[in-house]
Amino acid sequence: TKLKEQTKWLRVLAIFKLKNIIKEFIVTKEQKRIYELSDGKNSTRDIAKKLLAEGIKISHQTVANYWKKWSTVGLVIPSEKYPGRFEKVISLKDLEIE
């Protein structure tokens, strides 16, 4: 149908734009890990602890600051199940970003 065709092209354009936004706002290894761990379930403290276990020391406030910044450009959305937490809109792996 015409709607399916429009949706397909809208998705292609959105993914292209999203890749550019991600390349601008998610640059470091630390940022990429925080983004990937932003699943709507993990809290800022959960993410900080997981990163510490990987040898990356950041505060839960840093995670919260990234969430705030990323939410303004649409990279994360508020979790429906867990108020105050955010989830990524798409995995970096799905966009072939490492």
All heavy atoms as an XYZ file, in Angstrom:
812
protein
N       0.840     -1.195      0.000
C       0.000      0.000      0.000
C       0.881      1.253      0.000
O       2.078      1.182      0.265
C      -0.925      0.039      1.236
O      -0.129      0.159      2.397
C      -1.830     -1.168      1.293
N       0.235      2.359     -0.253
C       0.957      3.626     -0.294
C       1.529      3.980      1.079
O       2.645      4.491      1.180
C       0.014      4.726     -0.781
C       0.715      5.969     -1.193
C      -0.243      6.923     -1.885
C       0.548      8.038     -2.536
N      -0.287      8.872     -3.367
N       0.790      3.683      2.143
C       1.261      3.986      3.494
C       2.517      3.186      3.830
O       3.457      3.715      4.413
C       0.156      3.712      4.527
C       0.507      4.022      5.973
C       0.871      5.498      6.129
C      -0.665      3.683      6.885
N       2.541      1.906      3.442
C       3.723      1.075      3.690
C       4.939      1.624      2.952
O       6.041      1.647      3.490
C       3.463     -0.374      3.263
C       2.691     -1.184      4.258
C       2.627     -2.627      3.821
C       1.888     -3.454      4.847
N       1.822     -4.868      4.445
N       4.739      2.066      1.735
C       5.827      2.629      0.939
C       6.357      3.905      1.588
O       7.564      4.094      1.712
C       5.326      2.926     -0.488
C       6.392      3.416     -1.428
C       7.397      2.354     -1.845
O       7.157      1.152     -1.636
O       8.437      2.737     -2.375
N       5.470      4.762      2.051
C       5.878      6.004      2.713
C       6.620      5.711      4.012
O       7.630      6.351      4.320
C       4.655      6.883      2.999
C       4.057      7.487      1.761
C       2.744      8.206      2.045
O       2.097      7.971      3.058
N       2.356      9.081      1.131
N       6.120      4.731      4.772
C       6.754      4.357      6.029
C       8.168      3.835      5.787
O       9.091      4.169      6.527
C       5.901      3.306      6.770
O       4.604      3.852      6.986
C       6.518      2.916      8.089
N       8.333      3.040      4.745
C       9.643      2.496      4.395
C      10.631      3.630      4.122
O      11.738      3.645      4.662
C       9.534      1.581      3.174
C      10.871      1.017      2.710
C      10.716      0.136      1.494
C      10.550      0.992      0.262
N      10.520      0.235     -0.992
N      10.242      4.595      3.321
C      11.141      5.694      2.984
C      11.385      6.617      4.169
O      12.496      7.122      4.359
C      10.621      6.472      1.777
C      10.841      5.694      0.522
C       9.901      5.067     -0.232
C      12.093      5.396     -0.088
N      10.489      4.402     -1.281
C      11.839      4.595     -1.217
C      13.408      5.730      0.201
C      12.852      4.127     -2.053
C      14.420      5.271     -0.632
C      14.133      4.477     -1.748
N      10.375      6.824      4.982
C      10.540      7.647      6.183
C      11.562      7.011      7.118
O      12.406      7.692      7.690
C       9.193      7.831      6.893
C       9.179      8.755      8.086
C       9.655     10.147      7.707
C       7.785      8.829      8.675
N      11.501      5.693      7.253
C      12.457      4.966      8.099
C      13.887      5.120      7.572
O      14.813      5.356      8.341
C      12.059      3.495      8.167
C      12.966      2.664      9.039
C      12.382      1.271      9.261
N      13.351      0.365      9.809
C      13.760      0.349     11.074
N      13.266      1.195     11.929
N      14.657     -0.526     11.484
N      14.064      5.014      6.266
C      15.392      5.163      5.659
C      15.949      6.553      5.960
O      17.093      6.697      6.381
C      15.335      4.924      4.128
C      16.625      5.364      3.447
C      15.051      3.463      3.830
N      15.128      7.581      5.770
C      15.569      8.945      6.037
C      15.862      9.162      7.518
O      16.839      9.822      7.872
C      14.513      9.948      5.562
C      14.313     10.024      4.051
C      13.108     10.895      3.722
C      15.557     10.549      3.364
N      15.023      8.599      8.372
C      15.205      8.757      9.816
C      16.495      8.087     10.274
O      17.236      8.660     11.087
C      14.007      8.185     10.568
N      16.778      6.912      9.771
C      17.997      6.197     10.163
C      19.231      6.960      9.711
O      20.204      7.089     10.453
C      17.984      4.739      9.636
C      16.988      3.919     10.467
C      19.371      4.119      9.682
C      16.775      2.510      9.997
N      19.195      7.517      8.515
C      20.311      8.316      8.017
C      20.559      9.509      8.936
O      21.685      9.783      9.340
C      20.029      8.789      6.588
C      21.098      9.665      6.022
C      22.295      9.132      5.577
C      20.912     11.038      5.940
C      23.294      9.939      5.057
C      21.907     11.859      5.426
C      23.088     11.315      4.980
N      19.504     10.226      9.298
C      19.608     11.382     10.187
C      20.080     10.949     11.577
O      20.919     11.604     12.190
C      18.264     12.107     10.261
C      18.266     13.336     11.116
C      19.119     14.425     10.514
C      19.010     15.704     11.321
N      19.984     16.699     10.936
N      19.531      9.844     12.063
C      19.885      9.329     13.382
C      21.373      8.994     13.466
O      22.028      9.295     14.463
C      19.037      8.103     13.701
C      19.004      7.595     15.120
C      18.549      8.691     16.087
C      18.063      6.408     15.226
N      21.910      8.390     12.429
C      23.339      8.075     12.408
C      24.173      9.344     12.575
O      25.155      9.358     13.311
C      23.722      7.387     11.095
C      23.641      5.900     11.118
C      24.207      5.336      9.831
C      24.567      3.896     10.011
N      25.156      3.295      8.820
N      23.783     10.399     11.899
C      24.522     11.660     11.996
C      24.424     12.259     13.385
O      25.409     12.767     13.917
C      24.021     12.659     10.949
C      24.426     12.254      9.549
O      25.415     11.569      9.351
N      23.644     12.670      8.571
N      23.247     12.199     13.986
C      23.059     12.729     15.340
C      23.895     11.922     16.324
O      24.562     12.478     17.199
C      21.566     12.728     15.739
C      20.803     13.738     14.883
C      21.396     13.061     17.222
C      19.292     13.648     15.020
N      23.876     10.600     16.183
C      24.656      9.737     17.080
C      26.151     10.036     16.951
O      26.851     10.141     17.952
C      24.349      8.249     16.822
C      22.982      7.913     17.424
C      25.435      7.350     17.403
C      22.474      6.530     17.123
N      26.627     10.206     15.734
C      28.054     10.496     15.528
C      28.446     11.828     16.162
O      29.597     12.014     16.538
C      28.382     10.493     14.038
C      28.426      9.101     13.448
C      28.701      9.127     11.967
C      28.657      7.733     11.389
N      28.840      7.726      9.932
N      27.494     12.734     16.306
C      27.773     14.031     16.922
C      27.711     13.975     18.449
O      28.507     14.609     19.132
C      26.756     15.068     16.413
C      27.000     16.464     16.931
C      26.038     17.482     16.357
O      25.447     17.221     15.288
O      25.861     18.522     16.995
N      26.772     13.195     19.005
C      26.520     13.203     20.444
C      27.075     12.005     21.207
O      27.150     12.035     22.426
C      25.013     13.325     20.723
C      24.474     14.690     20.461
C      23.995     15.032     19.211
C      24.462     15.653     21.459
C      23.493     16.305     18.955
C      23.968     16.923     21.224
C      23.492     17.257     19.966
N      27.402     10.934     20.499
C      27.928      9.734     21.156
C      29.257      9.395     20.496
O      29.300      8.714     19.475
C      26.915      8.569     21.061
C      25.593      8.981     21.693
C      27.483      7.325     21.741
C      24.489      7.967     21.538
N      30.328      9.891     21.113
C      31.643      9.825     20.489
C      32.585      8.856     21.203
O      33.213      8.015     20.571
C      32.278     11.237     20.433
C      33.649     11.194     19.789
C      31.359     12.203     19.694
N      32.655      8.973     22.516
C      33.638      8.191     23.272
C      33.150      6.774     23.569
O      31.955      6.482     23.488
C      33.951      8.886     24.613
O      32.780      8.855     25.434
C      34.418     10.322     24.407
N      34.097      5.940     23.944
C      33.774      4.559     24.352
C      32.807      4.592     25.535
O      31.849      3.824     25.584
C      35.062      3.832     24.724
C      34.861      2.419     25.214
C      36.184      1.784     25.659
C      35.935      0.442     26.294
N      37.157     -0.148     26.849
N      33.075      5.489     26.480
C      32.226      5.638     27.663
C      30.783      5.987     27.260
O      29.834      5.372     27.734
C      32.801      6.748     28.541
C      31.912      7.215     29.665
C      32.468      8.464     30.332
O      33.513      8.372     31.007
O      31.857      9.542     30.176
N      30.632      6.944     26.365
C      29.298      7.347     25.915
C      28.576      6.201     25.201
O      27.385      5.986     25.407
C      29.392      8.563     24.989
C      29.829      9.822     25.684
C      30.180     10.929     24.715
O      30.528     10.692     23.555
N      30.104     12.165     25.193
N      29.320      5.477     24.379
C      28.715      4.347     23.654
C      28.220      3.275     24.614
O      27.135      2.717     24.426
C      29.715      3.768     22.645
C      29.964      4.698     21.479
C      31.045      4.167     20.555
C      31.295      5.148     19.420
N      32.357      4.715     18.521
N      29.011      2.981     25.652
C      28.589      1.971     26.635
C      27.364      2.445     27.410
O      26.450      1.672     27.661
C      29.738      1.640     27.592
C      30.834      0.810     26.972
C      30.359     -0.553     26.475
N      29.917     -1.383     27.593
C      28.827     -2.167     27.572
N      28.075     -2.237     26.492
N      28.503     -2.876     28.618
N      27.371      3.705     27.823
C      26.212      4.249     28.545
C      24.975      4.146     27.665
O      23.910      3.702     28.115
C      26.457      5.709     28.979
C      27.554      5.771     30.046
C      25.167      6.353     29.492
C      28.061      7.174     30.337
N      25.107      4.532     26.408
C      23.976      4.483     25.487
C      23.456      3.054     25.335
O      22.249      2.804     25.428
C      24.367      5.064     24.125
C      23.207      5.143     23.161
C      22.263      6.155     23.263
C      23.048      4.193     22.163
C      21.185      6.217     22.394
C      21.988      4.249     21.288
C      21.052      5.260     21.406
O      19.977      5.311     20.543
N      24.358      2.121     25.106
C      23.940      0.721     24.921
C      23.286      0.149     26.181
O      22.375     -0.669     26.089
C      25.125     -0.143     24.488
C      25.499      0.010     23.032
C      24.378     -0.352     22.064
O      23.867     -1.480     22.098
O      24.007      0.527     21.261
N      23.740      0.565     27.344
C      23.158      0.068     28.596
C      21.855      0.783     28.963
O      21.177      0.379     29.905
C      24.173      0.213     29.739
C      25.380     -0.723     29.656
C      26.448     -0.311     30.658
C      24.955     -2.171     29.878
N      21.514      1.808     28.215
C      20.268      2.540     28.461
C      19.114      1.767     27.830
O      18.746      1.984     26.681
C      20.364      3.959     27.883
O      21.401      4.669     28.498
N      18.573      0.839     28.605
C      17.534     -0.062     28.100
C      16.172      0.196     28.733
O      15.225     -0.554     28.514
C      17.939     -1.514     28.321
C      18.139     -1.858     29.791
O      17.943     -0.988     30.656
O      18.515     -3.013     30.065
N      16.075      1.239     29.546
C      14.810      1.534     30.215
C      14.683      0.827     31.551
O      13.847      1.198     32.366
N      15.502     -0.194     31.778
C      15.478     -0.945     33.043
C      16.604     -0.490     33.957
O      16.422     -0.336     35.157
C      15.610     -2.447     32.773
C      14.471     -3.028     31.973
C      14.739     -4.480     31.638
C      13.730     -4.974     30.618
N      14.112     -6.263     30.060
N      17.805     -0.309     33.379
C      18.966      0.098     34.162
C      18.807      1.528     34.675
O      18.431      2.421     33.925
C      20.246      0.029     33.320
C      20.724     -1.381     33.088
O      20.665     -2.217     33.977
N      21.200     -1.651     31.887
N      19.123      1.721     35.951
C      19.138      3.064     36.526
C      20.496      3.697     36.244
O      21.421      3.025     35.771
C      18.901      2.998     38.032
O      20.023      2.395     38.671
N      20.632      4.971     36.576
C      21.927      5.635     36.410
C      22.984      4.936     37.260
O      24.109      4.750     36.826
C      21.838      7.125     36.796
O      21.368      7.237     38.143
C      20.930      7.884     35.863
N      22.590      4.534     38.464
C      23.529      3.834     39.359
C      23.893      2.449     38.808
O      25.045      2.023     38.907
C      22.941      3.723     40.760
C      22.843      5.066     41.445
C      22.268      4.944     42.870
N      21.871      6.231     43.407
C      22.702      7.117     43.941
N      23.976      6.863     44.015
N      22.244      8.273     44.404
N      22.907      1.741     38.246
C      23.184      0.431     37.640
C      24.234      0.566     36.536
O      25.182     -0.230     36.466
C      21.913     -0.172     37.016
C      20.839     -0.533     38.020
O      21.176     -0.755     39.210
O      19.652     -0.594     37.629
N      24.056      1.559     35.693
C      24.974      1.756     34.574
C      26.365      2.123     35.083
O      27.368      1.581     34.608
C      24.420      2.806     33.586
C      23.171      2.228     32.882
C      25.481      3.219     32.560
C      22.420      3.211     32.006
N      26.436      3.016     36.063
C      27.731      3.404     36.633
C      28.450      2.184     37.222
O      29.662      2.022     37.040
C      27.548      4.487     37.687
N      27.712      1.309     37.893
C      28.313      0.099     38.475
C      28.806     -0.852     37.389
O      29.889     -1.441     37.505
C      27.291     -0.629     39.361
C      27.062      0.040     40.693
C      26.012     -0.710     41.499
C      25.602      0.065     42.732
N      24.464     -0.537     43.428
N      28.023     -1.021     36.334
C      28.420     -1.919     35.249
C      29.669     -1.400     34.554
O      30.560     -2.179     34.204
C      27.271     -2.102     34.265
C      26.151     -2.945     34.842
C      24.985     -3.110     33.901
C      23.897     -3.917     34.612
N      22.838     -4.352     33.742
N      29.740     -0.102     34.366
C      30.925      0.474     33.735
C      32.150      0.343     34.637
O      33.251      0.079     34.153
C      30.684      1.936     33.364
C      29.746      2.158     32.179
C      29.510      3.635     31.948
C      30.291      1.513     30.924
N      31.955      0.522     35.932
C      33.062      0.366     36.879
C      33.628     -1.054     36.800
O      34.838     -1.257     36.826
C      32.607      0.692     38.303
C      33.704      0.705     39.366
C      34.797      1.717     39.026
C      33.106      1.006     40.735
N      32.742     -2.043     36.658
C      33.168     -3.433     36.524
C      33.980     -3.647     35.242
O      34.782     -4.569     35.155
C      31.955     -4.366     36.536
N      33.783     -2.760     34.255
C      34.528     -2.826     32.997
C      35.774     -1.941     33.037
O      36.471     -1.789     32.039
C      33.632     -2.383     31.828
C      32.443     -3.289     31.587
C      31.505     -2.749     30.510
O      31.902     -1.832     29.754
O      30.376     -3.241     30.437
N      36.005     -1.319     34.193
C      37.178     -0.473     34.336
C      36.970      0.976     33.930
O      37.926      1.723     33.765
N      35.732      1.368     33.742
C      35.408      2.745     33.371
C      34.737      3.410     34.566
O      33.637      3.013     34.969
C      34.465      2.799     32.144
C      35.092      2.068     30.954
C      34.128      4.247     31.786
C      34.143      1.836     29.794
N      35.407      4.398     35.136
C      34.877      5.051     36.328
C      34.127      6.330     35.953
O      34.726      7.283     35.459
C      36.004      5.378     37.308
C      35.494      5.887     38.637
C      36.606      6.108     39.629
C      36.017      6.592     40.937
N      37.025      6.952     41.918
N      32.811      6.296     36.159
C      31.982      7.478     35.956
C      30.953      7.529     37.083
O      30.673      6.517     37.720
C      31.240      7.470     34.603
C      30.358      6.230     34.480
C      32.185      7.549     33.434
C      29.035      6.544     33.890
N      30.383      8.686     37.295
C      29.365      8.813     38.339
C      27.976      8.600     37.740
O      27.787      8.743     36.525
C      29.428     10.200     38.974
O      28.972     11.178     38.056
N      27.031      8.265     38.608
C      25.655      8.108     38.131
C      25.120      9.450     37.630
O      24.280      9.494     36.734
C      24.750      7.517     39.221
C      24.465      8.450     40.351
N      23.362      9.250     40.371
C      25.152      8.726     41.480
C      23.373      9.982     41.483
N      24.457      9.670     42.173
N      25.653     10.557     38.156
C      25.227     11.882     37.700
C      25.653     12.132     36.257
O      24.932     12.759     35.486
C      25.792     12.978     38.616
C      25.241     14.366     38.311
C      23.729     14.442     38.415
O      23.146     14.052     39.419
N      23.077     14.932     37.366
N      26.804     11.601     35.886
C      27.266     11.713     34.500
C      26.294     11.007     33.573
O      25.939     11.522     32.511
C      28.685     11.115     34.347
O      29.577     11.857     35.172
C      29.168     11.163     32.912
N      25.835      9.828     33.973
C      24.845      9.091     33.181
C      23.581      9.936     33.043
O      23.040     10.095     31.937
C      24.518      7.717     33.811
C      23.417      7.012     33.026
C      25.762      6.843     33.893
N      23.115     10.494     34.140
C      21.907     11.331     34.121
C      22.097     12.534     33.199
O      21.165     12.907     32.453
C      21.563     11.786     35.537
N      23.279     13.124     33.223
C      23.560     14.278     32.354
C      23.504     13.891     30.880
O      22.968     14.634     30.055
C      24.922     14.891     32.688
C      24.952     15.563     34.036
O      23.909     15.894     34.612
N      26.146     15.756     34.566
N      24.064     12.720     30.558
C      23.984     12.244     29.166
C      22.533     11.984     28.783
O      22.108     12.367     27.695
C      24.820     10.979     28.956
C      26.304     11.237     28.833
C      27.207     10.508     29.584
C      26.803     12.196     27.964
C      28.579     10.727     29.479
C      28.169     12.420     27.848
C      29.045     11.687     28.611
O      30.394     11.908     28.500
N      21.769     11.342     29.639
C      20.360     11.077     29.336
C      19.616     12.374     29.043
O      18.831     12.445     28.104
C      19.686     10.349     30.491
C      19.979      8.881     30.561
C      20.684      8.126     29.670
C      19.540      7.990     31.579
N      20.715      6.814     30.082
C      20.017      6.697     31.250
C      18.803      8.147     32.743
C      19.767      5.579     32.039
C      18.554      7.029     33.530
C      19.030      5.762     33.174
N      19.874     13.382     29.844
C      19.198     14.670     29.655
C      19.555     15.263     28.292
O      18.680     15.706     27.544
C      19.595     15.624     30.786
C      18.852     16.928     30.768
C      19.213     17.779     31.973
C      18.439     19.081     31.968
N      18.787     19.940     33.091
N      20.844     15.250     27.977
C      21.314     15.798     26.701
C      20.744     14.991     25.526
O      20.237     15.552     24.560
C      22.842     15.765     26.665
C      23.450     16.323     25.387
C      24.907     15.947     25.261
C      25.820     17.033     25.728
N      27.245     16.730     25.452
N      20.839     13.670     25.630
C      20.381     12.804     24.540
C      18.868     12.858     24.347
O      18.390     12.719     23.230
C      20.832     11.369     24.778
C      22.322     11.175     24.743
C      23.256     11.987     24.148
C      23.057     10.108     25.320
N      24.523     11.481     24.318
C      24.441     10.326     25.040
C      22.708      8.986     26.051
C      25.441      9.461     25.456
C      23.710      8.120     26.475
C      25.060      8.354     26.174
N      18.128     13.053     25.423
C      16.669     13.106     25.281
C      16.234     14.351     24.506
O      15.239     14.311     23.794
C      15.977     13.041     26.645
O      16.197     14.228     27.377
N      17.008     15.424     24.618
C      16.641     16.637     23.890
C      16.803     16.487     22.379
O      16.139     17.191     21.623
C      17.455     17.866     24.363
O      18.829     17.652     24.092
C      17.251     18.150     25.838
N      17.661     15.573     21.943
C      17.846     15.354     20.507
C      17.196     14.052     20.024
O      17.356     13.661     18.871
C      19.349     15.392     20.107
C      19.916     16.779     20.301
C      20.157     14.349     20.847
N      16.475     13.372     20.919
C      15.712     12.194     20.528
C      16.458     10.876     20.499
O      15.957      9.897     19.942
N      17.644     10.821     21.105
C      18.402      9.567     21.099
C      17.939      8.581     22.164
O      18.161      7.378     22.030
C      19.898      9.847     21.274
C      20.566     10.585     20.125
C      22.027     10.848     20.437
C      20.430      9.795     18.832
N      17.347      9.097     23.232
C      16.755      8.246     24.264
C      15.356      8.765     24.562
O      15.060      9.941     24.358
C      17.592      8.212     25.578
C      18.935      7.550     25.369
C      17.752      9.587     26.182
N      14.511      7.844     25.023
C      13.141      8.203     25.389
C      12.869      7.705     26.812
O      13.495      6.738     27.252
C      12.107      7.601     24.407
C      12.266      6.076     24.307
C      12.223      8.255     23.029
C      11.187      5.381     23.511
N      11.955      8.356     27.513
C      11.639      7.893     28.871
C      11.112      6.460     28.870
O      10.363      6.061     27.982
C      10.553      8.858     29.336
C      10.711     10.067     28.469
C      11.203      9.548     27.147
N      11.533      5.695     29.862
C      11.068      4.324     30.021
C       9.585      4.329     30.393
O       9.156      5.127     31.225
C      11.863      3.631     31.132
O      11.321      2.366     31.418
N       8.827      3.457     29.772
C       7.400      3.357     30.091
C       7.177      2.627     31.413
O       6.255      2.914     32.145
C       6.647      2.649     28.965
C       6.549      3.482     27.701
C       5.762      2.796     26.600
O       5.013      1.838     26.880
O       5.908      3.226     25.443
N       8.057      1.676     31.725
C       7.891      0.859     32.932
C       8.565      1.455     34.160
O       8.113      1.240     35.281
C       8.453     -0.549     32.708
C       7.604     -1.423     31.831
C       8.163     -2.833     31.818
C       7.303     -3.764     30.991
N       7.814     -5.135     31.014
N       9.683      2.155     33.953
C      10.486      2.639     35.075
C      10.649      4.155     35.013
O      11.534      4.649     34.302
C      11.859      1.953     35.083
C      11.778      0.451     35.130
C      11.837     -0.309     33.963
C      11.634     -0.222     36.344
C      11.754     -1.697     33.998
C      11.561     -1.603     36.384
C      11.611     -2.334     35.213
O      11.532     -3.702     35.253
N       9.827      4.886     35.750
C       9.911      6.348     35.731
C      11.307      6.845     36.109
O      11.961      6.294     36.990
C       8.887      6.775     36.791
C       7.942      5.623     36.899
C       8.771      4.398     36.626
N      11.772      7.871     35.404
C      13.075      8.448     35.679
C      14.222      7.784     34.937
O      15.351      8.244     34.995
N      13.932      6.700     34.236
C      14.957      5.992     33.470
C      14.692      6.196     31.979
O      13.583      6.501     31.573
C      14.962      4.504     33.819
C      15.286      4.294     35.292
C      15.255      2.862     35.697
N      15.398      2.768     37.152
C      15.520      1.638     37.796
N      15.528      0.486     37.146
N      15.654      1.642     39.113
N      15.726      5.999     31.184
C      15.609      6.207     29.746
C      16.068      4.981     28.968
O      16.841      4.169     29.473
C      16.444      7.420     29.320
C      15.821      8.725     29.706
C      15.968      9.227     30.987
C      15.071      9.440     28.799
C      15.387     10.432     31.352
C      14.477     10.646     29.146
C      14.640     11.142     30.427
N      15.583      4.890     27.736
C      16.021      3.802     26.868
C      16.397      4.341     25.497
O      15.820      5.315     25.016
C      14.950      2.723     26.745
C      13.640      3.169     26.161
C      12.610      2.049     26.152
O      12.733      1.145     25.311
O      11.701      2.115     26.982
N      17.389      3.702     24.920
C      17.860      4.103     23.591
C      16.762      3.840     22.557
O      15.944      2.941     22.721
C      19.135      3.353     23.234
C      18.976      1.832     23.177
C      20.328      1.159     23.019
C      20.228     -0.335     23.117
N      20.094     -0.842     24.491
N      16.761      4.627     21.487
C      15.753      4.443     20.451
C      16.160      3.352     19.466
O      15.303      2.743     18.828
C      15.436      5.759     19.694
C      14.760      6.747     20.619
C      16.666      6.354     19.069
N      17.466      3.099     19.373
C      17.975      2.039     18.493
C      19.368      1.648     18.981
O      20.101      2.483     19.500
C      18.005      2.513     17.010
C      18.277      1.336     16.081
C      19.004      3.628     16.822
C      18.031      1.658     14.597
N      19.701      0.415     18.812
C      21.029     -0.061     19.208
C      22.075      0.450     18.234
O      21.825      0.531     17.019
C      21.036     -1.586     19.240
O      22.346     -2.053     19.436
N      23.244      0.760     18.757
C      24.358      1.167     17.875
C      24.725      0.040     16.920
O      25.104      0.283     15.784
C      25.574      1.571     18.720
C      25.393      2.783     19.626
C      26.662      3.029     20.439
C      24.995      4.022     18.853
N      24.602     -1.186     17.392
C      24.900     -2.348     16.543
C      23.964     -2.410     15.342
O      24.384     -2.760     14.239
C      24.810     -3.638     17.355
C      25.910     -3.758     18.367
C      25.740     -4.972     19.254
C      26.795     -4.966     20.350
N      26.480     -5.834     21.450
N      22.693     -2.045     15.551
C      21.737     -2.028     14.441
C      22.106     -0.985     13.392
O      21.735     -1.125     12.225
C      20.317     -1.763     14.955
C      19.759     -2.924     15.772
O      20.308     -4.044     15.676
O      18.766     -2.712     16.489
N      22.813      0.040     13.816
C      23.264      1.088     12.887
C      24.687      0.839     12.402
O      25.265      1.642     11.692
C      23.195      2.461     13.571
C      21.809      2.955     13.925
C      21.903      4.241     14.737
C      20.956      3.161     12.686
N      25.261     -0.306     12.830
C      26.630     -0.695     12.488
C      27.642      0.340     12.965
O      28.596      0.678     12.271
C      26.752     -0.965     10.989
C      25.867     -2.123     10.538
C      25.924     -2.382      9.046
O      26.588     -1.630      8.313
O      25.280     -3.350      8.615
N      27.407      0.850     14.185
C      28.326      1.778     14.831
C      28.974      1.041     15.986
O      28.283      0.471     16.819
C      27.594      3.038     15.335
C      26.995      3.815     14.167
C      28.548      3.924     16.144
C      26.132      4.985     14.590
N      30.296      1.044     16.037
C      31.005      0.360     17.115
C      31.755      1.333     17.984
O      32.135      2.379     17.606
C      31.955     -0.671     16.549
C      31.203     -1.822     15.898
C      32.143     -2.913     15.433
O      33.274     -3.015     15.932
O      31.750     -3.668     14.541
